[in-house]
Amino acid sequence: MSNNGSGTLFGHPKGLFLLFGTELWERFSYYAMRAILVLYLTDKTVSGGLGWSTEDALSLYGIYTGLVYITPLIGGWIADNFLGQRRSIIIGGLLMAVGQFTLALPHSMVDPNATTAFYLGLALLIVGNGLFKPNISTMVGDLYEEGDHRRDGAFTIFYMGINLGALLAGIIAGAATAAYGWKAGFLAAGIGMLFSLLFQMLFAEKLLGDVGKVPAAKRAASMSQTGRNQALTKQEIDRLKVIMIMGLFVVVFWAGFEQAGGLMNIYTQEYADRMIGDFEVPTAWFQSLNPFFIITMAPLLASLWVKMGDKEPSSPIKFAIALFLLAIGFLCMVGAVLQQGDDMTAKTSMLWIVAAYYFHTMGELCLSPIGLSMMTKLAPLRLASLMMGVWFGFNAIANYVAGMIGAHVGESGPLAIFGGIALTAAASGLILVVFSNQLIRWMHGAEGKVATQPETAPNGKPVEA
């Protein structure tokens, strides 16, 4: 699709960097709120928390993050068929800004029990996110013609923007809440969302041109000889099968990874020795380790893929590597628990937790930006944002599962949960390696890779792509 923008920057359309900035501040808003949500819910002091139990807080966390990732299915469909991506982003961003500021209000202004405004704020964030999240990612792909070799690199740049926002979020939200209380963290999140909207509203027309204006289904129909959308072809069906199968492994990965905002967050708060001299590291700062490692390691990993040339792993193999790295990260958490021994009043070294975040982040780099890029290669045009919503829908399932797992910590203990996740991730990675060649065949050359054994028809002749 032609972007009709205003030239290139560092070899990429300038519109990419607008989307980079828009997503940076939206992710700042999301992660600032996520970094303090469970801690706010479980705070029983006079500083303004809701005083919930750990189990209830982690259960709500799983439901909330699950809905955050399932609503893009609806938002993607609305954008594909009615609003277009650009309008969906603006409407979604406005709803999220209002949601964050609602959380920042003194809840007693609305309800003496302090829950009505809280749930209203969460609802606005969920609905707004559904319109925003699938469409900005799809627009990155729309900046490039089919087969453009710059697309994977574009998603790596975009992904760095996501994580720069997340890095700033943990630091600023942690500092704001430490100095002024929980409401200051939610206020900072709302201000970040306003910055995101400002970027998009001021520069979209100049830098994006017509990208995202026309609903994808309408564009696809205009490209058809009949002027209507046709039935899916065999190649499109095969590619959709790859998306659905890979999504199962995405669920396994994110169900483990998302313990960062829940169980690992609480474990760090209660059991990690966070003292450096006389300074106690705020728990929320650990949420910035993941984006810090992404920003520092993403360029190195992207460079490695380029240097490998024809030996670069396929997407299924990269996903398998991600699962193995997740397993190693949780083995570090097992080490942290073992250091405590049977004494749960003892403190464990925070280096275990730093190491776990490092390996989890390296796994994320092998899965998340690769998955976003893969979606724009495999999804039919008329289903572009909807299928991006499906991709985030797998994250929804994973986040719900993550909340369920974390909520059972009181029954099973952290050692059993961390060890169980490590074993599940490693086994899933092995399964993916075994079936990777079949998945590559079903991609029909979308990545320029061909499996070693061609798919054959019943008569023994190779099947045409």
N, C-alpha and C positions, 0 to 999 in steps of 0.2 A: 504494500500500500504506500502510495506517495505521501510524504508527510508535509510537503509544502512549507517547511520550516525555513530557518534562516542560516543555513550552512552547517558546518561541522566544527567540533571541538575535540582535539585529541583523537581524530579519526572517527568520531561518532556524531550522530545528529545532536544538535544542541538541545533538542527536546528531551534527550535522555537525562541531561543534567537538571532540567526542570523537574522531571519525574523523580530523580534522585533527591532533590531538595524537598519536594512535596512529601515523599515517603519518609524521608529522614525525620521530619517534624511530627508526622502522624505516628511513627513508631516511637519517637520520644514520648509522645502523649500516652501511648498504650503501655509502654514498659515502665514509665514513671508510676502509673497507677498500679501495674502488676507487682512492682517491687515492694509496695507497701500494703497491698490488699489483705493478704493473710495475716500479716503482723497487726494491722489495724483491727481486723475482726477479732483477733485473740487477745488484744490488749485489755487487761483487767484493771489497769491503774487509773488514776484520775486524769490522765492526759487526753482522754476523749475516745478511747477505743470502745468497741461494742461488747467486749467481754465474752465472746463465744468460746466453746470448746475447740480444741485442735481438730477433732474429727468433723465437727460441723463446718468449721472454716474451710478445711480441705475439700469437703464435699461440695460446698458452694463454689469454691475455686474451680473444681472440675466441671461443674455445670456451666458456670460463666464462660470459661475458656472454650468449652465444647460448643456453646451457642455462638461464640465469636467466630468459630471456624465453620459452623454449619450454615449460618445465615448467608454467606457468600453464594451458596447455591441459588437462593432466591434472588439476591442482588444481581448475580450474573445473568440470570434469565431475564430479569426486568431490563437490564442494560442491553442485552442482545436483541430484545424484541421491541422495546419502547423508548427508553430514555437515551440510549447511547452511553458510552463510557464516561465522557466528559461531564455531563450533567449529573450522572450518578455519583461521581467523586465529590462534586460540590455539595449536593444534598446530604450525602453521607457524612462529609466533614463537618457540616453545620450541626447535624444531630449529635455527633461525637463531642463537639466543643460544648454544646449545651449540657450533655451528659456529665462531662468532667466538672463543669462549674456547679452542677446540681450536687455532685458528691462533695464539693468544697463548701457548700452552704452549711451553716450550723443546723443540723437535722431537727433540732427542737423547734426551729421556726415553722416546720411543716407538721411534725408529729412528735409528741413527747417521748415516744418509744424509739425515736431516731432511726426507724427502719423504712418508713414510706419514701422519703427522699432518697435514701440509699438504694432501694430497689428501682425507683424511677430512674436514677442516674445510670444504673447498670443496664436497664432496658434501652435507654437512648443510645448508650455505647454499643450495645449488641446490634440494634437495627442500623445505626449509622455505619458500623463496620461492615455489615453485610453489603451495603451499596458501594463502599469504598474499596475494600480489600481485593476482590477479584479483578476489578476494572483497571486499577493502576498497573498491576502486573501485566495484564493483557496488552495495555497500551505500549509497554516497552517492546513487546514482540512486534506490534504494528508499525513501529518505526523502521522496520527492516523488511526488505523484500524476501520472498521465500528463497532459501539457499544461501542467504548472506552469511558469510563466515564470521562476521562480527557479533552475531547474536549471543553466543555463549559468553563472550567477553562483556557484552552490554549487561547481561544479567549479573555477572560478577561485580561490575561497577555499581549497579543498582542495589545489590545485596550489601555492599559495603555501606551504602547510604542508610539502609535499614539498621545496620548495626552501629553506625556512628550515632544515630539517634538513640539506640538502646544504651550505648555506653554513657552518653550524657545523662540519660534518664536515671540510671542507678545512682550516679554521683549527685546530681542535683536534687532528686527526690529524697535521697538519704540525708543530705545536708539540710534541706528545707524542713524535713520532719524533725530532725534532731534539734534544730534551732527554734522552730515555731509550732511544731505539732503536726498531726496527721493531715489536717485540712490544708496546710501549706503545700504538701505533696500533691494533693488533688488539684489545687489551684495552679501549680506549675504545669501539670499535665494539660489543663485547659488552655493555658497560654501557648503551649507548644502546638496544640491543634489549631489555634488561630494563625500561627505562623505558617502552618501547612496550607491552610486555605488562602492566605495572602499570596503565597508563592504562585499557586495555581490560578488565582483570579487575575493577577497582574500580568503574567507572562505567557499563559497558555496560548492565546490567540497568535502571538508572534512566533513562538518557538515550536508549537505543535501543529499549526496550520489546521488541516481538516482531520487529523488523527483523533479518533474517539467521538466525533460529532454524530456520525450516522450509525444507527444500530447495526450490529454485525449481521443479523438475519436479513436485513434489508440490503446490505452490501452484497451478501452472497447471492441473493435472488437476482440482483441486477447483473451479476456476472454469468448467470445461467442463460442458456439459449431460450428457454421457455419463459424466463422472467419469474420463475418460481423455484423454491428449494426442492432438490431432487432427493430420492432415497439414498441412504448411505451405501457406498460401494464396498466391495470385499476388502479393499485395502484400508478404507476408513474404519471398518469394523475390526479388522485385525489390530489396527493402531489403538482403538478404544479398548480392546482386550488388554493390551500392554499397560495402558493407564490404570485399569482396574486391578490388575494383578500386582503391579508395582505399588499401588496404593495400600495393599495389605501389609507390605513390608514397611511402608511409611507409618502405618498405625503402630507397629511394634517399636520403631525408632522413636517416634515422638512421645509415646506412652512412657518410655523411659526418660527421654530428654526433659520432658516437662515436669519432672520431679524437681527441677531447679527452682521453680517458683513456689512449690509446695513443700514436700517432705524435706528436700535438701536445704531449703530456706530455713525451716524450723529446726532441723538438725544443727545447722550452722549457728543459729541463735542460741540454742540450749547447750550444745556439747562441744563446740569448737573453742579452743583457746585463741581469742582474737586480739590479744594484747601484743603491741609492738612498743616495748618500753613502757611508758606511762599512758600510751594512747590505745584506746580500744577501737578497733576497726568496726564501723557500723555494718550490721548484717546486710543492709540493702546494697552496700558497695560490692558485695560478692556477685550481685546480679550484673555488674558491669564487666566481670571477667570474660564472660562469653563474647560480648561485642568487641572487647579489647583484643582478644585472641583472633577474632575474625578479621578485624582491620589490619592486624600485623601479619597474619598468616595467609590471608586470601591472595594477595599479590604473588607470594611465593608459590602457592599451590597452583594458581592459574599459569604461572610461568613454567612450572613442572609439566603440566598437561601439554603445553605448546612444545616444549623440548622433547617430549616423548614421541611426538609426531604420530606415525601410524601405529605405534605401540601404546597409545593412550587408551586406557580402559574404556569400555562401553559404559553406558549409564547403569545397566544392571550390576556390573562389577563394581562401579563406584558406590552404588547403594549397599552392596555387600560389605565393602570396606568400611562404610559408615557404621554398619551394625557391629562389626568387629571392634571398631574404635569406641563405640558406646559401651560395649562389654568391658573393655579395658578400663574405661572411666569408672564404671561401677565396681570393678575390682579394687580401685583406689578407695572407694567409699567403704568397701568391706574391710580394707586395711585400717581405715579410720575407726571403725567400730571395734575391731580386734585390739587396737591400741588401748581402748578403754578397758578391755577385759570384761569382767563381770560387774565392774563398778560403774554404773551409769551416772554417778555424780562426778566421775573423773572427766577431765577435759582432753580432747584429742588435738593433734597438731592441725592447724588450718592448711598446711601444705598438702595434706591428702585431698582436701576439698579443691584447692587450686589446681592440682593435677587432674582431678576428675573433670573440672570445667574445661581444662585444656583438651583432653581426649574427646570429650563430648563435642567441643567446638570443631575439632578437626573432622569428626564424623559429620557434623552438620554441613561443613563445607563440601563434603563429598556427596551430599544428598540434596540439600534445599535449593541452592541456585541451579544445580543440574536439573532438578525436578521442574522448576519453573520454566527453564529454557525448553526442556523436553515437552512440556505441555503445549507450548506455542508451536512446536514442530509437529506434534501428533494430532492435536484437536482439529476437527473440521472448522472452517471459518465461521459458519453459521452457528456453531456451538462454542465459540472461542471463550467468552467470559463464563458461560455456564460450566464448561469443563474445568476452567480455572477454579470455579466454585466447588466442583466435585473434588478437585485436588485439595482444597482447603477443608472440604468435608471429611476427608480422611484424617486431617489434623483434629477435627471436631471429635471424632470417635476416640482418637488417641488421648485428647485432653480429658474427656470424660473417664476413660479407663485410668488415666494417670491419677485423677482425683479419687477414684475408687481404691486404687492401690495404696495411695498415701493415707486414706482414711482408715485403713486396716493396720496401721503401724502399731497401734496399741495392742492388737491381738497377736501379731506375728513378730514384731520387733524389727528394728532397722536392718539387722544382719540378714534375716531371711528375705526381706524385700530387696535389698541391694544385690544380694547374691542371686536371687531368682531372676531379676531383670538381666543380670550379666549372662546367665545361662541361656535365657530365652533369646537375647540379642545374638549371641554367638551361633546358636542353632539356626536361627532365621537367616543369618548371613551365609551359612553353608548351603542351605536349601536354595537360596537365590543364585549362588554360583553354579549349582547343578543345572538349573533351568535357564541360565542366561542365554545360551545359544538360541533356544526356541523364541525367547522374547525378542532377540535381535532380528530374527527372520520376520516376525510379525510387524516390526517397525518398517519394513519395506524400504530400507535405505534412507530413512529420515536422518540418520546420523552419519551416513556415508560409510557404514560398516556392514559387512556381510558375514554371516555365520559360516563356520568352516564346512558344514554340511548343508547343502541346499534342501529346501523343503520339496518333497516329491508328491505327485498325484498317484492315485491307485494304479495307473498304467506304468509307473516307474519313471515318468518324465518329470523334469523340474517344473515347479509351478512358477508362472510368471508373476513378477511383482505387480 
